[in-house]
Amino acid sequence: MSEGEARPNPTITFKLEIFERTESGQWGWVPDPEHPETAEYVYSPTQLLRALVAYATMAARIMSSKVGRFRMLAYERIRGALVGHYEWGRSSETGRLLPACEPWTHWITAPTAVAA
């Protein structure tokens, strides 16, 4: 990107949700109020996977010991489509948060238009 060239808008929004009892008494996924959503520049499937893993790993290290389970979600910003998911749970043996599954990503190519 050359000097003076406009930087494109972030392409992916990462959101952290924790699994906890809701106001209705049911268990469910709710946004983590301590960790706001983050916009990031991601331009390839490889970058998406790396960013998803990096953000989830950082969240696991700073997450409160009261949180037993969380998931990091990645949304495509233009369409709002879910493009990534990585869930973590607390180990009963070590007390640490560990991946509960493999990270899932689905790369959506940018829409294109043909000139008339």
C-alpha positions in Angstrom: 0.0 0.0 0.0 1.6 3.3 -1.1 1.7 6.4 1.0 -1.5 8.5 0.7 -3.5 5.5 -0.5 -6.7 4.9 1.5 -6.6 1.9 3.7 -9.5 -0.5 3.2 -12.0 -1.1 5.9 -11.5 -4.0 8.3 -12.9 -7.2 6.8 -13.5 -9.4 9.8 -15.1 -8.9 13.2 -14.1 -11.2 16.1 -16.6 -11.6 18.9 -16.0 -13.4 22.2 -19.0 -15.3 23.8 -19.1 -17.1 27.2 -21.3 -19.9 28.2 -23.2 -18.9 31.3 -26.6 -18.9 33.0 -28.8 -16.2 31.4 -31.3 -13.9 33.1 -34.1 -16.4 32.3 -32.2 -19.1 34.2 -31.2 -21.0 31.1 -27.7 -21.7 30.0 -26.6 -20.1 26.8 -23.9 -18.1 24.9 -23.8 -14.5 25.8 -21.3 -11.7 24.6 -18.4 -11.3 27.1 -18.8 -7.7 28.4 -15.2 -7.5 29.4 -13.9 -8.2 25.9 -15.4 -6.0 23.2 -15.5 -7.1 19.6 -12.4 -6.5 17.5 -12.2 -5.5 13.8 -9.3 -6.9 11.9 -7.9 -6.8 8.4 -7.9 -10.4 7.0 -7.4 -11.1 3.3 -7.0 -14.8 2.9 -8.2 -18.1 4.4 -4.8 -18.7 6.0 -4.9 -15.2 7.6 -8.4 -15.9 8.9 -7.4 -19.2 10.6 -4.2 -17.7 12.1 -6.1 -14.6 13.5 -8.9 -16.8 14.9 -6.4 -19.1 16.7 -4.3 -16.1 17.9 -7.3 -14.2 19.3 -8.8 -17.3 21.0 -5.4 -18.3 22.5 -5.0 -14.7 23.9 -8.5 -14.8 25.3 -7.9 -18.1 27.0 -4.8 -16.7 28.8 -6.6 -13.6 30.1 -10.0 -15.1 30.8 -11.4 -15.0 34.4 -11.2 -18.3 36.3 -15.0 -18.1 36.7 -15.4 -18.7 32.9 -15.8 -22.4 32.2 -16.3 -22.2 28.5 -16.0 -19.6 25.7 -16.0 -19.4 22.0 -14.4 -17.0 19.6 -16.5 -16.2 16.5 -15.4 -14.5 13.3 -17.9 -12.6 11.1 -17.4 -11.2 7.6 -18.2 -7.5 8.1 -20.0 -6.6 4.9 -22.5 -9.5 4.9 -22.4 -10.4 8.6 -21.8 -14.1 7.7 -20.2 -16.4 10.3 -16.8 -17.4 8.9 -15.0 -18.8 11.9 -15.6 -20.6 15.2 -13.2 -21.8 17.9 -14.5 -23.1 21.2 -12.6 -23.6 24.4 -13.4 -25.3 27.8 -11.9 -25.5 31.2 -10.0 -28.7 32.0 -11.2 -30.4 35.1 -7.7 -31.8 35.6 -5.5 -28.7 35.2 -8.0 -25.9 35.5 -6.7 -24.3 32.3 -8.8 -23.4 29.3 -8.1 -25.8 26.4 -9.4 -26.1 22.9 -12.7 -28.1 22.9 -12.6 -28.6 19.1 -10.5 -27.8 16.0 -11.0 -24.2 14.7 -13.5 -24.0 11.9 -13.3 -21.4 9.1 -15.2 -20.8 5.9 -13.6 -18.3 3.5 -16.1 -16.3 1.5 -14.6 -14.7 -1.5 -15.4 -11.0 -2.1 -18.3 -10.2 -4.3 -17.4 -9.2 -7.8 -19.3 -7.1 -10.3 -19.0 -7.2 -14.1 -19.1 -3.9 -15.9 -21.8 -3.5 -18.5 
